[in-house]
Amino acid sequence: MPTENRITDIWGDRSPYPRGGSWPVRVDQHLASGVSEHDVDRWVQTASTLHSNGDAYDLAVRDGRIVGVRGRSDRVNRGRLGPKDLFGWQAIQSPDRLTQPLIRRDGRLVEASWDEAMGLVVRRTRELLDEQGPSAVGFYTTGQLSLEEYYTLGLVAHGGIRTNHVDGNTRLCTATAAEALKESFGCDGQPGSYADVDHADVIALFGHNVAETQTVLWMRMLDRLAGDDPPAVLCVDPRPTPVARAATIHLAPRPGTNVALMNALLHEVIASGNVDEEWVQAHTVGYEDLEKLVARYSPEFVSPICDVPAIDIRAAAALVGEAEALLSTVLQGFYQSHQATAAAVQVNNLHLLRGMIGRPGCGILQMNGQPTAQNTRECGADGDMAGFRNWNNPSHVAELARHWNVEPKQIPHATPPTHAMQIMRYVEDGSIRLLWVSATNPAVSMPELARMRSILSQERLFLVVQDIFPTETTELADVVLPAATWGEKTGTFTNADRTVHLSEKAVEPPGEARSDLDIFVDFARRMGLQDKDGQPLVPWSTPEEAFDAWRECSRGRLCDYSGLSYEKLRGGGGIQWPCTDESPDGTERLYADGIFRASPDDCESYGRDLETGAPLEEQEYRALNPEGRAVIKAADYRPAHELPDVDHPLQLITGRTVYHFHTRTRTARAPELQAAAPEVWVEVSAYDAATYGLDEGDLAEVRTPRGEVQARVRVSGIRPGVVFLPFHYGYWDTPDGRQPGDHGRAANELTLTDWDPASKQPIFKTAACAVRKVAAAEGIPSPAPTTTASAPVSDNASATTRGGVR
Amino acid sequence: MKIGMVLRDLHHDEVELARALLRLADKHRADHEFFHLGHDLAAWSRRHVRDLAAIAARFDEQLDPEPADSVPVVDSARRWLSERSGRSAEVELVMVRDLREVYLRASSVLTDWEMIGQAAQAIVDEELLELAEKCQPETKRQATWANSKIKESSTQALVV
């Protein structure tokens, strides 16, 4: 279909289909202006890297440059693409790519050779290993590299350097999904499939603005809604998202009260007799505790906590309680909020009570934020061990040690791998002295930026940053390593519903940029990292060799890739793991027979106390769940740590817009995307706008105890009492380049340092804030998109989001 | 009957546990998990203290339901110090010691609750038994938390 207007027509034309039907193919294609299909030299297969949906497509290449994209008829997207994939590819050909290593000399970053830069990194690593040992070295990676790169990084860090300090920015986006799955099912791994959209009669979205975060998944839902027999939709979100507007029932709870709301839904499901008791008895443990705990969470009790009418809670509970086939999805509205894991686990509990798991339409999708976050989790680059192995189970560690040919004691496993927030704390207190950041931008994406900048700019810290563009974080680095990106290297990506895609190299990286895999392998060689027989620890150098090593490492685990190969993934569609000799076409849904991977000997985690985060010990878990059933874990509601007061009467939540990704390093360099959302804005309700004397387009200051941000006002349909700031806007495209000038622009100037005790995911959705007017609009429109959750309540004075470059 | 005496001891120990948790929180403000969880878990002990005071009258003990947490002046001074000492790895070691104190105090509270639970069964006092059965698991969770943090912190604090 035509794509010129896909900035405003975000989801494109409808192709309605009925329940149980097959989602029709619609191939979306976008070529650079003046280029036609005849001009394309070749099409090279890839998958999305600007969100987690894993849409399959081809890159059009002409004269060694990318000139466009075309959707593939894959199980995930059936040819469709969203705006970021249609337009975002232009960024990687931007002239300001990092093309040469940089080293800090006399306070300034100057160009250097790879030998000089890597020599410095290796020398400093050796010094620190000699002086202090592995505890001095930390790695902070991403959700945007390939499986092969994470697996290699995990091996280098855990098996070679032997540090426990390895995590990804996936901590900020998907850690709660992983933890919630571990708590309920003993192991990470998405139970459901996107195909559950085809079969569900009720779709419940918990804190998940799918219309903007995974546009193609929303297209699938929209096509069901436009067809015969459409599903009912429940939306839990404080913003008037496109999902909320399409919903049968929309609940907009007060931020930080998700557990109370979920407990009320569970209370009603139990009280209405909608529990599949036979299934619960056969396949779960813990039901009695839940029943007892939620007994007091009646809709009337919860209504004033969440500020949601009891009648609406009841209606929502009836919807999910009486569904024939319930699909639930969860994202940042739960993951980045107070009691994150406890809330996400209650969604799992809803499905366990109803026995709705593993059958068509009965799916749970604990979603991801970033494109390859799933791989970070599987490969052990994110505070887990490779292959969903349990750090607390000596036989798992021994098994991993066999794969790596090292002694088990050389893989740190005395405690859980250090999470990102703790890594930053160790950097702050000076006990981590070398931090290697790959493909992420903590100087904008972490909470409480003033603190983060002071941590990362310490003299005593040796900061290595590996990226494709200069960022706020590279500005603070001692060594900057220029990386090749997607399209310039080969590797595999796994999306949120376990679909594995191969992404092939289409063009050469610019200048001296190297793939992240090459950089990690080069580091291992230069360090002389060896296995226990004195052979190179990382025996591979190509992506395919790394993939084949990973296939063996994953064999027998839930995330089993042993039946996959590059050859199998090349040319065809994506395949869902587990993929083995017995299931060569992959596996659509996990736990189809109510059999879980939760037995004490097999599980990835013995679980944690949801409120304190303390890990359970093996004996406790063995006593609780000897047969490896699904675990129903109950949790009491507790008020958020930072509540509104007289000085800070409102609640700040941060989030994304459909047009941008992460800190905009790639999307702001695609003219159409940048024009659609060019500058930070702040959303307030009409009620709060009246209270604080704000009008559409006014310049406002948002303040918390951590700092202030100035942004133009969008008066939207957001829940009164709640203020929204998009988190994409930092400083790399401001005169300073790395920090606020006179006023803050990054939402994270304002957020607090606090995280969920179980998943360790930072909380971005409950800061108390104040808002005041700085200057009147005087005809300047608010830069907020008009096409999305940030749509204005009135048509006056808004500049409408337009397609193309303005 | 000695139950009143044990309740008095338990009340004292819960108050001290709450104080230890709050001290930990305020002393290690730069370690945000300690700050937030220290306060959260102190609230559990304060709830136990209130419940103990309510039931103690039946055993001829007058116990204060809301004893002061600590002296405010010292508190703010500690806060000031805490924020400034967050830049030294030495503070990690202090933290492990403070956690050890919390763990030991929680362990002795746990034993107190066990004694009360046993006694309540012996005299068939359902109200007292119910209280012990409600509070004891929470005390255990406080101790488990402190223990897990000791394990985690020791791998860094003791080796730098």
Interface residues (C-beta under 8 A of the other chain):
Chain A: Q132 G133 S135 A136 N164 P412 A414 T415 P416 T418 M421 Q422 R425 Y426 E428 D429 G430 S431 D609 E611 T612 G613 A614 P615 R638 H641 T753 D754 W755 P757
Chain B: A30 D31 H32 E33 H36 L37 H39 D40 L41 G86 R87 S88 A89 V91 E92 R141 Q142 T144 W145 N147 S148 K149 K151 E152 T155 Q156 A157 V159 V160
